[in-house]
Amino acid sequence: MSTATAYDPQLSAASEDDALAYRAIHTGSILALLLGLVSAAVLTTAGSSLESTLMLAPIPLIGLVLSLRAWSFVRANSDRYTGANLALVGAVLSAVFLIGGVGYAGVVHATEVPEGYTRTSFLEMKPTEADLTASRITSEAVMDLLGKRVFIKGYIRPDSTPVTKNIKNFLLVRDNNQCCFGDLSKVQYFDQVQVALGKGVTTDASSKLFRVGGVLKLGPGNPELGTPVTFSLEADYIR
């Protein structure tokens, strides 16, 4: 005597629902969302430096590619995976922060230098191997700017001024070394500029990025002989 199990449509449908209910969230979708959120760093740096923004741009680029791949994979394997919406959100975030951040940084870069000033930077002030071989203490580009009005960005070193309000003289440094400003003895001459604000120009010390303009000068000295080399700026513009 044999027995046969009757086909029950309701049980079959329930089994299919259970299978769908236990679909795994695709790891790529989660990673895509995380990269989309981290891409906000591109927008937060956009107001300070185009170079810094471009250095971070690969994050949303990778996030965008990963998001689209994850979204496509989940859609093609919807019986086994879920997370298409997460991947889509990640793609949108990456695209928004990439376009918005780079676009805003580009606008700031193109408009932040006042008329009559030439942009320079601490990176340009650092001598290359070729400069050192030729006994130049800074780059040829910076040498050509000496005695001319330049525009440079940096941070006010807190211990370079005894006051914090209406200051006239301070040391502008390349970076804030993550808010601790580090050991002054380790700061190279090409990483700092002594700023003297002109008549009627003052500022208040803070940890923000400063944009400074004025006449660039290079003090006498020779780092090989241990005599200090100093960049200075007779500034008439600060923001």
C-alpha positions in Angstrom: 0.0 0.0 0.0 1.5 3.4 -1.0 0.6 6.8 0.1 1.0 10.1 -1.8 1.3 13.5 -0.4 -1.3 15.8 -1.8 -0.1 19.1 -3.3 -1.2 22.0 -1.2 -0.9 25.4 -3.1 -1.2 27.3 0.1 1.8 25.5 1.6 3.8 26.0 -1.6 3.1 29.7 -1.6 4.1 29.9 2.1 7.4 28.2 1.4 8.1 30.7 -1.4 7.3 33.6 0.9 9.6 32.2 3.5 12.4 31.8 1.0 12.0 35.5 -0.1 11.8 36.6 3.5 15.2 35.2 4.2 17.0 36.8 1.3 20.4 38.1 2.3 21.3 41.8 2.1 24.1 42.1 -0.5 27.3 43.2 1.1 28.1 45.4 -1.8 24.9 47.4 -1.2 25.9 48.0 2.5 29.4 49.1 1.4 28.0 51.3 -1.3 25.8 53.1 1.2 28.7 53.6 3.6 30.9 55.1 0.9 28.0 57.4 -0.1 27.9 58.7 3.5 31.7 59.0 3.7 31.7 61.0 0.5 30.3 63.9 2.5 34.0 64.6 3.3 34.4 65.9 -0.3 31.8 68.6 0.3 33.2 69.6 3.7 36.7 70.2 2.3 35.4 72.1 -0.8 35.6 75.5 0.8 39.2 75.2 1.8 41.2 73.7 -1.0 40.5 72.4 -4.5 43.6 70.2 -4.2 42.2 68.6 -1.0 38.8 68.1 -2.6 40.3 66.4 -5.7 42.4 64.1 -3.4 39.1 62.9 -1.8 37.2 62.7 -5.1 38.1 59.0 -5.6 35.9 58.1 -2.6 32.6 59.1 -4.2 33.8 57.8 -7.6 34.4 54.4 -6.2 31.2 54.6 -4.3 29.3 55.4 -7.4 30.7 52.6 -9.4 30.2 50.1 -6.5 26.7 51.3 -6.0 25.7 50.8 -9.6 27.3 47.3 -9.7 25.6 46.3 -6.4 22.2 47.6 -7.7 22.6 45.7 -10.9 23.7 42.5 -9.2 20.8 42.6 -6.7 18.2 43.2 -9.4 19.6 40.3 -11.4 19.5 38.0 -8.3 16.4 39.3 -6.5 15.5 35.7 -5.6 18.6 35.5 -3.4 19.6 39.0 -2.4 18.0 42.3 -1.3 19.5 45.7 -0.9 18.8 47.4 -4.3 17.4 50.4 -2.5 20.5 50.7 -0.3 22.7 50.6 -3.3 20.5 53.2 -5.1 20.7 55.6 -2.1 24.5 55.1 -2.0 24.7 56.0 -5.7 22.7 59.2 -5.2 24.8 60.3 -2.2 28.1 59.6 -4.0 27.0 61.5 -7.1 25.6 64.5 -5.1 28.7 64.8 -3.0 31.1 64.3 -6.0 29.4 66.9 -8.2 28.5 69.3 -5.5 31.9 69.1 -3.7 34.1 69.4 -6.8 31.9 72.0 -8.4 31.8 74.2 -5.3 35.6 73.8 -4.8 36.1 74.8 -8.4 34.0 78.0 -7.9 35.9 78.9 -4.7 39.3 78.3 -6.4 38.3 80.5 -9.4 37.0 83.4 -7.3 38.9 83.5 -4.0 42.0 85.3 -5.3 41.5 89.1 -5.2 42.4 91.1 -8.3 46.0 92.1 -8.3 47.3 89.1 -6.4 49.0 86.0 -7.6 48.2 82.6 -6.0 51.0 80.7 -4.3 51.2 78.0 -1.7 53.4 76.4 0.9 53.8 73.5 -1.5 55.3 75.8 -4.0 57.7 77.3 -1.4 59.2 73.9 -0.7 62.4 73.4 -2.7 62.6 70.4 -4.9 65.7 68.2 -5.3 66.5 70.2 -8.5 66.3 73.5 -6.5 68.6 72.2 -3.8 71.1 70.9 -6.3 71.1 74.4 -7.9 71.5 76.0 -4.4 68.0 77.5 -4.5 66.2 77.7 -1.1 62.8 77.8 -2.8 61.3 77.2 -6.2 62.0 79.4 -9.1 58.2 80.2 -9.3 58.3 81.6 -5.8 61.5 83.5 -6.4 59.8 85.3 -9.2 57.0 86.3 -6.8 59.3 88.0 -4.3 58.5 91.7 -3.9 55.1 91.1 -5.5 51.6 90.8 -4.1 50.7 87.2 -3.5 47.7 85.2 -2.1 48.3 82.3 0.2 46.1 80.2 2.5 47.1 78.8 5.9 46.4 78.7 9.6 47.4 81.1 12.4 49.7 79.3 14.8 48.2 80.1 18.3 51.5 80.4 20.1 52.8 82.9 17.6 50.7 85.8 19.0 50.2 86.8 22.7 46.6 88.0 22.0 43.7 86.6 20.1 41.7 89.7 19.2 42.7 92.5 16.8 46.1 90.9 16.1 48.6 92.5 13.7 51.4 90.0 13.7 51.3 86.2 13.6 52.8 83.1 12.0 50.9 81.6 9.2 51.6 77.9 8.8 50.8 75.2 6.3 48.4 73.2 8.4 47.1 72.9 11.9 48.6 69.4 12.4 45.1 68.2 13.4 44.5 71.0 15.9 47.7 70.5 18.0 50.0 72.4 15.6 52.9 70.2 16.6 56.4 71.1 17.7 57.5 74.5 16.3 61.1 73.3 16.0 60.0 70.7 13.5 58.4 73.2 11.2 60.5 74.0 8.2 61.0 77.5 6.9 59.0 76.8 3.8 56.0 75.7 6.0 55.6 79.1 7.6 55.3 82.8 6.8 55.6 85.6 9.2 52.7 87.9 8.6 52.5 91.6 9.4 49.1 93.2 8.8 49.2 96.7 7.4 47.5 99.9 8.6 43.9 99.5 9.5 43.9 95.7 9.0 43.5 93.3 11.9 42.1 89.9 12.5 41.1 87.5 15.3 42.9 84.3 15.9 41.0 81.1 15.4 41.5 77.5 14.1 39.9 78.3 10.7 41.7 78.5 7.4 42.8 82.0 6.6 43.2 83.6 3.1 46.0 86.2 3.2 47.3 88.6 0.6 50.3 90.9 0.6 53.9 91.5 -0.6 56.0 88.4 -0.2 59.6 88.7 1.0 62.4 86.3 1.8 64.7 87.0 4.6 68.4 86.3 4.5 69.7 82.9 5.6 71.2 79.6 4.6 69.6 76.4 6.0 72.9 74.5 5.3 74.8 76.9 7.5 72.1 76.9 10.2 71.1 80.6 9.7 67.4 81.0 9.5 65.5 81.6 6.3 62.2 83.3 6.7 59.4 84.1 4.4 57.4 87.2 5.4 54.3 88.9 4.1 53.4 92.5 4.4 49.7 91.9 4.2 46.9 94.2 3.3 44.2 91.5 2.8 42.9 88.8 5.1 39.8 86.7 5.2 
